[in-house]
Amino acid sequence: MTEEAQQLVGPFPWHLGVFDAHCHPTDCMPSVSAIQNMKCRVLTAMSTRAQDQELVAQIAEKYPVRREHIFSTVEPQVSVAGQVLPSFGWHPWFSHQLYDDDNVSDTRHVGATENDALRISHYQAVLVPMPTDQEFLRSLPYPQPLSRYVAQAKEYLERYPLALIGEVGLDRSFRLPNAWPPGQEGARNSELTPGGREGRMLSPYRVRMEHQLKVFKSQLGLAAVMQRAVSVHGVQAHGVVFETLRETWKGCEKEVISKRSEKRRGDAPGSDIDHCDGGIEEEETQGFPPRICLHSYSGPVETLMQYLHPSVPAKIFFSFSSVINLSTAAFAKIADVVRAVPDDRLLVESDLHCAGDEIDRLLEEMARLLCTIKGWELEHGVRQLRDNWARFAFG
C-alpha cells in the first residue's frame, strides 16, 4: 500500500453520522433485520429490476428516514441508526427486460408481454450478438413496457417525497447470465432475491447500447420532472454517460463570467448566470436532474473534470466503495481521482448486497482512506462526508 493510502488510526466517529450513498440490501432480504442494529445511520437503498422495486419500498416503510436525525450527534447511536432512503431505478444489466413501447413503428415489441414469439423477437432485437438459442431465449422473462415502469417509478417517488432515482446508467462490459442448467434452478439460494446472476456462468450476450440509452434517458427525464437526485452506474462507458447527461442540461448551461467581464458588468467575482431555454431559471422547469452521483466512480480524472466545468448546472457528486475502487485494477488511480474531487462533492458507499456489519466495515475502511487521501482529520472528514450526502440526497 502506498504512503497516500495509509489509513488513519483511532476510534471511528460513528456518532457524527455515517451515510451509505449506494447499496443493495434487498438482494438478501433475510439480512434487512440487521439494519436496526447497524452503525451506519442511513442506507441509500437502490432498486434495479422488477423483483426489488416493492422490496425497497417495504424496507423504507419499516426504517424511514428522519431528517431531524441526519445531523444529530447525540448518543446512544441506536436512537438515530437504522434508516433507509429508498431509490427507485432500473439497472442497465436488466434493461433488456423493458421494451420501447414508444417506438410504434417497431411492431415486434407490441404484445411482447403475452406472446412467446414476440418475446423472442424482442430479445433478438436488443441483445448482441443476436441470440438463436431457443432454450436461452425462453429462459428470459416476458419484457414489460418501458412506459409502464416509468409510471410505476413515478408513483413510488410520489409516495416517498425524499426518494431518489437509481440505480440507472450504462454498461458496455456486462453479459447476461446463462439459463439455469436443467435440474439446478431448484438448488438456488432461497435467501437471495430472484432475478440476479446468483453464480450462474455468463453468456456471450450484451444489451445493445442503443437500448440501454433509451431506458437510461427515460429515467433521467423522470428525474428532471420530479426534481430528484440520481445514482448513476457507468462501466466502460464514461464518455457516453457524460454525453448523455450533458444532453439533459443542453440549453441550461451556466454562463461563466470572466474576471474582465465581471469588472465591466459589476458582477460579484466568480458569479455565473443560468440560461435555460431563454433564461427560465425556475427549478420546476429544469430539463435535467438537479443532483447526480456517479457511484463507485472508476473513470479518469479527465472525465471527472468535464463534470466540474463551471457551466454545468447540475450538482455532480462522486462516490467511492471498497468493493469496486479498491480492486487491484482500480486502486492505482484512486488517489489522483479523489484529490481531484471537490471536498463538497465526495461521498462514501458500500455497494454491498446485504445489510449488516459488513457494510459498516466497508464504509469505515473507505471513509478512513478518503480522509487520508484528502488530508482530513477523521472527525472533520466524517462530518464533511455526512454534509455532502445530505446535499446530494436533499439538495
C-alpha positions in Angstrom: 0.0 0.0 0.0 1.3 3.4 -0.9 2.0 6.1 1.6 -1.0 8.0 0.3 -3.2 5.0 1.1 -2.1 4.8 4.7 -5.3 4.8 6.7 -6.0 7.0 9.8 -5.9 5.2 13.1 -8.0 5.8 16.2 -11.7 5.3 17.1 -14.1 5.8 14.3 -16.6 8.7 15.0 -19.8 6.8 14.1 -21.8 9.2 16.4 -21.3 12.0 13.9 -23.3 10.1 11.3 -22.1 7.9 8.5 -24.2 7.6 5.4 -24.0 4.9 2.7 -24.7 6.6 -0.6 -25.3 3.4 -2.6 -26.2 -0.2 -1.5 -28.5 -3.1 -2.3 -29.7 -4.6 1.0 -32.9 -6.1 -0.7 -30.8 -8.5 -2.7 -30.7 -10.6 0.5 -33.9 -9.9 2.4 -33.1 -12.0 5.5 -30.3 -9.5 6.2 -32.5 -6.4 6.4 -33.4 -7.1 10.1 -29.8 -6.1 10.8 -30.4 -2.6 9.7 -31.8 -1.6 13.1 -28.5 -2.5 14.8 -26.1 -1.1 12.2 -23.7 1.8 13.0 -24.4 3.4 9.6 -27.1 6.0 10.1 -28.8 5.8 6.6 -28.6 3.3 3.8 -29.4 4.7 0.4 -31.1 1.6 -0.9 -31.1 1.1 -4.7 -33.6 -0.9 -6.8 -32.5 -2.4 -10.0 -35.2 -4.7 -11.6 -38.8 -5.9 -11.4 -38.2 -8.1 -8.3 -36.8 -5.4 -6.0 -38.9 -2.3 -6.5 -41.5 -3.1 -3.9 -38.9 -4.6 -1.6 -37.1 -1.3 -1.4 -40.4 0.4 -0.7 -41.1 -2.1 2.1 -37.8 -1.5 3.9 -38.2 2.2 3.5 -41.6 1.9 5.3 -40.0 -0.2 8.1 -36.9 2.0 8.6 -38.0 5.5 7.4 -35.5 8.4 7.2 -36.0 11.0 9.8 -34.4 14.2 8.6 -34.1 15.7 12.1 -31.6 12.9 12.9 -29.3 13.5 10.0 -27.0 15.9 11.8 -27.6 14.6 15.3 -24.6 13.7 17.4 -26.5 12.6 20.4 -25.7 9.1 21.6 -26.6 6.3 22.0 -26.3 5.9 18.3 -29.0 3.3 18.1 -31.5 6.1 18.5 -30.5 7.5 15.2 -29.4 4.4 13.3 -31.3 2.0 11.1 -32.8 4.3 8.4 -33.4 3.7 4.7 -33.6 6.3 2.0 -35.3 4.5 -1.0 -34.1 4.8 -4.6 -36.1 3.5 -7.5 -34.5 2.7 -10.8 -33.9 0.1 -13.5 -30.3 -1.0 -13.8 -28.6 -1.4 -17.2 -27.9 -5.1 -16.5 -31.7 -5.6 -16.7 -32.6 -3.0 -19.4 -33.3 -5.8 -21.9 -36.4 -6.7 -19.7 -38.1 -3.5 -20.8 -39.3 -2.8 -24.3 -39.7 0.5 -26.0 -43.4 0.9 -26.4 -42.9 4.5 -27.7 -41.4 3.0 -30.9 -44.8 2.4 -32.5 -43.2 1.6 -35.9 -41.5 -1.5 -34.4 -44.4 -3.9 -34.2 -42.2 -6.7 -32.9 -42.4 -5.2 -29.5 -46.2 -4.9 -29.4 -47.7 -7.6 -27.2 -44.3 -8.9 -26.2 -45.6 -9.4 -22.6 -48.1 -12.0 -23.7 -46.8 -13.7 -26.8 -43.8 -16.0 -26.8 -42.8 -15.4 -30.4 -42.9 -11.7 -29.9 -40.9 -12.0 -26.7 -38.2 -13.9 -28.6 -38.2 -11.3 -31.3 -37.8 -8.5 -28.7 -34.7 -10.2 -27.2 -33.2 -10.8 -30.6 -33.6 -7.1 -31.3 -31.9 -5.8 -28.2 -29.2 -8.3 -27.5 -25.9 -8.7 -29.2 -24.8 -11.0 -30.8 -28.4 -11.9 -31.8 -29.2 -15.0 -29.7 -30.6 -18.0 -31.6 -30.5 -20.5 -28.6 -34.2 -21.1 -28.1 -33.7 -22.5 -24.6 -31.8 -19.4 -23.6 -34.4 -17.1 -25.1 -37.3 -18.8 -23.4 -35.4 -18.6 -20.0 -35.7 -14.8 -20.2 -38.8 -13.2 -18.6 -41.5 -11.6 -20.6 -40.5 -8.0 -21.0 -42.7 -5.1 -19.8 -43.3 -1.8 -21.4 -40.8 1.0 -20.5 -43.7 3.5 -20.1 -45.3 1.2 -17.5 -42.2 1.0 -15.5 -41.6 4.8 -15.6 -45.2 5.3 -14.5 -44.6 2.9 -11.6 -41.4 4.6 -10.6 -43.2 8.0 -10.6 -45.8 6.5 -8.2 -43.1 5.4 -5.9 -41.5 8.8 -6.0 -44.8 10.5 -5.2 -45.3 8.1 -2.3 -41.8 8.8 -0.9 -41.1 12.5 -1.3 -37.4 12.1 -0.3 -36.8 9.1 -2.6 -34.1 9.1 -5.3 -33.8 7.6 -8.7 -31.3 4.7 -9.1 -29.6 2.6 -9.9 -29.6 3.7 -13.6 -26.9 4.1 -16.2 -24.9 2.4 -18.9 -22.6 -0.7 -19.0 -20.6 -1.9 -22.0 -19.0 -4.9 -20.3 -21.9 -6.7 -18.6 -23.0 -10.0 -20.1 -26.3 -11.7 -19.3 -26.1 -14.9 -17.2 -26.9 -18.2 -18.9 -30.1 -20.0 -18.2 -30.1 -22.3 -15.1 -28.8 -25.8 -16.1 -31.6 -28.4 -16.2 -32.5 -29.6 -12.7 -30.4 -26.9 -10.9 -32.8 -24.0 -10.6 -34.3 -25.6 -7.6 -30.9 -25.5 -5.9 -30.7 -21.7 -6.0 -30.1 -19.9 -2.7 -33.6 -19.1 -1.5 -32.2 -16.2 0.6 -31.3 -14.2 -2.5 -33.9 -12.1 -4.3 -34.7 -13.7 -7.7 -33.5 -12.1 -10.9 -29.8 -11.6 -10.2 -26.9 -13.6 -11.5 -26.7 -15.9 -8.5 -23.4 -17.5 -9.5 -24.5 -18.6 -13.0 -22.0 -18.7 -15.8 -22.1 -15.7 -18.2 -23.5 -15.9 -21.7 -21.9 -14.1 -24.7 -24.9 -11.7 -24.9 -24.9 -8.0 -24.0 -27.6 -5.4 -24.2 -27.3 -3.1 -27.2 -26.1 0.4 -26.2 -29.0 2.0 -28.1 -31.5 0.2 -26.0 -29.6 0.9 -22.7 -29.7 4.6 -23.7 -33.4 4.6 -24.2 -34.0 3.2 -20.7 -31.4 5.5 -19.2 -32.8 8.6 -20.8 -36.4 7.8 -19.8 -35.3 7.7 -16.2 -33.3 10.8 -16.4 -36.4 12.5 -17.8 -38.4 11.3 -14.8 -35.7 12.7 -12.5 -35.9 16.0 -14.2 -39.7 16.2 -13.9 -39.7 15.1 -10.3 -36.5 17.0 -9.4 -34.9 14.1 -7.7 -31.3 13.1 -7.3 -30.0 10.2 -9.4 -27.4 7.5 -8.7 -25.6 6.6 -11.9 -23.8 3.4 -12.9 -21.1 3.7 -15.6 -18.8 0.8 -16.6 -16.6 1.1 -19.7 -18.9 3.9 -20.8 -17.6 7.0 -19.1 -17.7 9.1 -22.3 -21.2 8.2 -23.4 -22.5 8.6 -19.8 -21.1 12.1 -19.8 -22.5 12.9 -23.2 -26.0 11.5 -22.2 -26.1 13.6 -19.1 -24.8 16.7 -20.9 -27.7 16.4 -23.3 -30.2 16.8 -20.4 -28.8 20.2 -19.5 -28.2 21.4 -23.1 -29.5 25.0 -23.3 -29.4 25.3 -19.5 -25.7 25.8 -19.0 -24.4 28.4 -16.7 -22.8 31.4 -18.3 -19.2 31.6 -17.0 -18.3 35.3 -16.5 -14.6 36.2 -17.0 -12.9 38.4 -14.5 -12.7 41.2 -17.1 -16.4 40.9 -17.8 -17.2 40.9 -14.0 -15.4 44.2 -13.6 -17.1 45.7 -16.7 -20.6 44.5 -15.7 -20.2 45.0 -11.9 -21.0 41.3 -11.1 -19.7 39.7 -8.0 -16.4 37.8 -8.5 -16.9 34.2 -9.7 -20.6 34.8 -10.5 -22.5 32.9 -13.2 -25.9 33.1 -14.8 -28.2 30.2 -15.6 -29.6 30.1 -19.1 -32.3 27.5 -19.6 -34.4 27.8 -22.7 -34.1 31.5 -22.9 -33.3 32.3 -19.4 -36.0 30.3 -17.5 -34.5 29.6 -14.1 -37.3 28.2 -12.0 -36.3 24.8 -10.6 -39.5 23.1 -11.8 -38.8 23.9 -15.4 -35.3 22.4 -15.5 -34.9 19.6 -18.0 -32.1 17.9 -16.1 -31.7 16.1 -12.8 -30.7 18.6 -10.2 -28.1 16.3 -8.4 -26.2 13.3 -9.9 -24.0 10.8 -8.1 -21.5 8.8 -10.2 -21.4 5.8 -8.0 -18.1 3.9 -7.4 -16.6 6.3 -9.9 -13.9 4.5 -11.9 -13.3 6.9 -14.7 -10.2 9.0 -15.3 -9.5 12.5 -13.9 -10.0 14.0 -17.3 -13.7 12.8 -17.5 -14.2 13.9 -13.9 -13.1 17.4 -14.7 -15.7 17.7 -17.5 -18.4 17.3 -14.9 -16.8 20.0 -12.8 -16.8 22.6 -15.6 -18.3 25.9 -14.2 -21.0 25.8 -16.9 -22.5 22.5 -15.7 -25.8 23.5 -14.0 -26.4 20.1 -12.2 -24.5 19.3 -9.0 -22.3 16.3 -9.7 -21.1 14.1 -6.8 -18.7 11.2 -6.9 -18.9 8.2 -4.5 -16.3 5.5 -3.8 -16.5 2.0 -2.5 -14.0 -0.6 -1.2 -15.8 -3.3 -3.3 -15.1 -1.5 -6.6 -12.5 1.2 -6.1 -10.0 -0.9 -4.1 -9.9 -3.7 -6.5 -6.4 -4.3 -8.0 -7.1 -2.6 -11.3 -8.8 0.5 -9.8 -6.6 1.1 -6.7 -3.7 2.6 -8.6 -5.6 5.6 -9.7 -8.0 6.3 -6.8 -5.7 8.8 -5.0 -5.4 11.1 -8.0 -9.1 10.9 -8.7 -10.2 11.5 -5.1 -7.8 14.5 -4.9 -9.5 16.0 -8.0 -13.0 15.7 -6.4 -14.0 19.0 -4.7 -14.3 18.5 -1.0 -18.1 19.1 -1.0 -18.8 16.6 -3.8 -17.3 13.5 -2.3 -19.4 10.5 -1.0 -18.8 7.1 0.5 -20.7 4.0 -0.3 -20.6 0.2 0.3 -22.3 -1.1 -2.9 -22.9 -4.2 -0.9 -25.8 -6.6 -1.5 -26.8 -7.4 2.1 -27.3 -5.3 5.3 -25.3 -5.7 8.5 -21.8 -5.5 9.9 -20.0 -5.9 6.6 -21.5 -2.6 5.3 -20.3 -0.9 8.4 -16.8 -2.3 8.0 -16.6 -1.3 4.3 -17.8 2.2 5.0 -15.3 2.7 7.7 -12.5 1.3 5.6 -13.3 3.7 2.7 -14.0 6.7 4.8 -10.6 6.4 6.5 -8.9 6.1 3.2 -10.7 9.1 1.7 -9.7 11.2 4.8 -6.1 10.1 4.4 -6.0 11.0 0.7 -7.7 14.3 1.3 -5.5 15.1 4.3 -8.5 15.5 6.6 -8.7 14.8 10.3 -11.0 11.9 10.8 -13.8 13.8 12.6 -13.7 16.6 10.1 -13.8 14.1 7.2 -16.8 12.2 8.6 -18.7 15.5 9.1 -17.8 16.5 5.5 -19.0 13.2 4.1 -22.2 13.5 6.1 -22.9 17.0 4.9 -22.1 16.0 1.3 -24.6 13.1 1.5 -27.3 15.4 2.8 -26.7 17.9 0.0 -26.8 15.1 -2.6 -29.9 13.5 -1.2 -32.0 16.5 -0.3 -30.4 19.5 -2.1 
